[in-house]
Amino acid sequence: MNATRPLKIFLGFAALLLGGCEFEAPITEKPTRGTDDKLVGTWKAVGDTDVMKVRQLDAATYIVSYNGDLYSAHHSDLGGVPFVSVLHLDPNNRKHSLLTWRLSDADDRLTLRVVSSKVIPKETSSSAALRALLEKEARNPELLGKEFHYTRGR
């Protein structure tokens, strides 16, 4: 195995989920809606070998495996934007990451973007404060980081 492969996987994942911001709280404590069957499945990163498996835990919560690391996620829609609050299930790093998602019309391409720490300070520690800042910065073009694209795996 290539010695740089684990580092590449870690860095790619960090850029996706953790590179934006890690918070002590989710955007919403409870899901704003149930799970979407269209998101459940195996997703492969475009231009990379990263694999994300999304499974339904219950009516409103997903379990996500990203290259073997486990996360729980729920919808935290705010102001018409489809956010998800993602909790790393590592007992030594139980932090939340905040992302937006978009599915293609054919439901075979998933686009994720992380909330930028340049706009929302990582010191923001409550759900109410996160929601207030997200609403205030909703039109800020720097609110979200670069897009990460996935295609549905077979």
N, C-alpha and C positions, 0 to 999 in steps of 0.2 A: 504494500500500500504506500502511496506517495505520502511522505511525511508532512507535506503542507496541506493535504486534503482536509484533516480535521480542523485546522486553523481556518481554511477557506469556508468551510461549512459554518463554523462559529461566527466568523465575521459577517458572512452573508445574512445569517439569522439575526445577529445583533443589529445590523443595519435595518432589517425589516421591522422587527417588533420592538427592539430595545433602543434603537438608535434615535428614535424620535424623543421619547420621554418615558420615564418610569415614574409612576405615582403611587402613593400610599392608598389611594381610593380610585374606584371606577368612576366613569361619568355619571352613571346612575347605579344606585345600590341594587335595584331590581331591574330585570329586563323590561324593556318598553314594548316588546311583542314576543311572540313565540319564534321558535326556530324556523328557518326556511329550508325546505327539502332541497331546493336548488343549490344550496351551499354545501350540502353534505356530499362527501365523496373524497376522492384522491386528486390532488392538484399538483402539477409539476411546474417548477419555475421555468419560464421561458429563457433559453440561453444558459441554463445551469442544470445541475443535477439534483437540486433541492426538492424534497417531496413534503407536502403538507397533507395530512389526512384529517378530515373534519368529520366528526361523528356526532350524532344527537345523543346527549346524556338524558335529558328529559324534555318536556314540552317547550322549555325556554332556554336551555343551556346546551352549548356544544362542548365537546372535548376535542382538542386539537393536538395532534402529534406533528411536530416539525422536526424532521431528521432525528426523531427519537425523544426529544424533549416534550413534556406534556404541559398543556395549558387548558384552562376553562375560558369560555367566552360567552358573552350574551350581548344582545342588541341594546344599544344605548342611544336610540335615535334622538336627535336634538335639532329643532328648527328645520325639519325636513331633510336633514342630512343623515344617511345611514351609517352611524358610528357603531363600532363594537368595542366593548371593554374586555380586555384580555388579561387574565391573571396567570402568571407563571406559577406552576404547581411545585416548583422546587422549594422545599422547606427552608432553604437558606437564602432565598431570593424571591419572596412572595410580593412581587410588585406588579402593578397594572400598566399595560401599554394601551394606547388609544389609537384606533385606526378607523379609516373609512373604507368602504368596499363598494364595488360596482361589478355587476355581471353583464356580459354581452347579451345582446338580444337572443342569441342561440343558447345561452346558459353554458357555454363551453369555454369561456375565458373570464377569469376573475382578476380584477385590478384592486390592489390594496395600496393605501397611502397612510403613513404614520403622521401623527400630530407633531409638529416641530417644537423643539425646546427653545428655539429662537423667539417663538411667539408666546407660548404657554410655559411659564417658568416651572422647572421640575420641582421646585419647592412647594408648589400648590398641593395641599394635602387633603382637601375635602372634596366630596362630590359636588357640593353646592358651589364652591369656589371654582371648580373646573367648569361647571355648566355656565357660570356667569362669564368667565373668560372666553369660553368657546362661542357664546352668543355675541359677546362684544367684538371678537375678532373674526366673526363668520365671513366677512367680505375681504379679509386680508389674504392676498395671494400667497403669502409665505406661511400660512397656517399649516398647510400640509406639505410633507416632503415629497420626494420623487415617487413615481409610480413603480410598483412591482407587479409584474404580469405572470399569471399562471394559466395553464391549460388543463382541462379535465383529463386525468389519467385514465388509462384503460385497465 
